[in-house]
């Protein structure tokens, strides 16, 4: 009987150690004060709700960071956004973006 109780006690201890990380909590200090972080996200990450695709305005902003001054147009080609325009010298530039992540895939001058 004592062997069975030791075996059960060992099993309960092992189960509680395995499950312990799942109950981790934390705190966050921000503009709203101190808040308890429950340790899980309900479909969201720290940047907000999941996004589907970039808007044309967001694509133009990203392309301006690559040197475009005047944006002539933004076209969608499958999973990519093509932003056409010119730089400060008037030279034509085309910036190719991933429509989901906003990553710059190519800059053609």
TASUL-V671763 format. One record per residue. N is the residue number from 1. SS is DSSP state (hx for helix, st for strand, lp for the rest). PSI is psi as a letter, one per 20 degrees, with the letter a starting at -180 (* if undefined). D_CENTER is the distance of its C-alpha to the mean C-alpha in Angstrom with 1 decimal. Layout:
N&SS&PSI&D_CENTER / N&SS&PSI&D_CENTER
This chain:
1&lp&g&54.6 / 2&hx&h&53.3 / 3&hx&g&51.6 / 4&hx&g&49.7 / 5&hx&h&48.6 / 6&hx&h&47.4 / 7&hx&g&45.5 / 8&hx&g&43.9 / 9&hx&g&43.1 / 10&hx&h&41.4 / 11&hx&g&39.3 / 12&hx&g&38.2 / 13&hx&g&37.3 / 14&hx&g&35.3 / 15&hx&h&33.4 / 16&hx&h&32.6 / 17&hx&h&31.3 / 18&hx&h&29.0 / 19&hx&i&27.6 / 20&hx&g&27.3 / 21&hx&h&23.7 / 22&hx&i&22.5 / 23&hx&j&24.0 / 24&lp&p&22.2 / 25&lp&r&21.6 / 26&st&a&20.7 / 27&st&q&21.1 / 28&st&p&19.1 / 29&st&p&21.1 / 30&st&a&19.9 / 31&lp&h&21.6 / 32&lp&j&22.5 / 33&st&b&24.3 / 34&st&p&23.9 / 35&st&q&22.1 / 36&st&p&22.1 / 37&st&o&18.8 / 38&lp&i&19.8 / 39&lp&j&17.6 / 40&lp&r&15.7 / 41&lp&p&13.2 / 42&lp&m&14.5 / 43&lp&j&11.8 / 44&lp&q&9.3 / 45&st&a&6.9 / 46&lp&i&7.9 / 47&lp&i&6.3 / 48&st&a&8.4 / 49&lp&q&9.2 / 50&lp&q&7.6 / 51&lp&q&8.6 / 52&lp&f&11.2 / 53&lp&r&12.2 / 54&lp&q&12.8 / 55&lp&r&16.0 / 56&hx&h&18.9 / 57&hx&g&18.8 / 58&hx&h&15.3 / 59&hx&g&16.5 / 60&hx&g&19.6 / 61&hx&g&18.0 / 62&hx&g&16.1 / 63&hx&h&19.4 / 64&hx&h&21.4 / 65&hx&h&19.6 / 66&lp&j&21.0 / 67&lp&i&24.5 / 68&lp&p&25.1 / 69&lp&g&27.4 / 70&st&p&28.6 / 71&st&p&26.4 / 72&st&h&28.7 / 73&st&q&26.4 / 74&st&p&23.1 / 75&st&q&23.6 / 76&st&p&21.6 / 77&st&n&22.6 / 78&lp&c&21.0 / 79&lp&j&17.4 / 80&st&q&18.0 / 81&st&p&18.7 / 82&st&o&21.8 / 83&st&p&22.4 / 84&st&q&26.1 / 85&st&a&27.8 / 86&st&q&29.8 / 87&lp&a&29.6 / 88&lp&i&31.8 / 89&lp&i&34.7 / 90&lp&j&34.5 / 91&lp&q&33.4 / 92&st&p&31.3 / 93&st&q&27.7 / 94&st&p&25.4 / 95&st&p&21.6 / 96&st&p&19.8 / 97&st&q&16.1 / 98&st&p&13.8 / 99&lp&i&13.6 / 100&lp&g&10.3 / 101&lp&h&8.1 / 102&lp&j&10.7 / 103&lp&p&11.8 / 104&st&o&15.6 / 105&st&h&17.6 / 106&st&q&21.0 / 107&st&o&23.1 / 108&st&p&26.7 / 109&lp&*&29.4
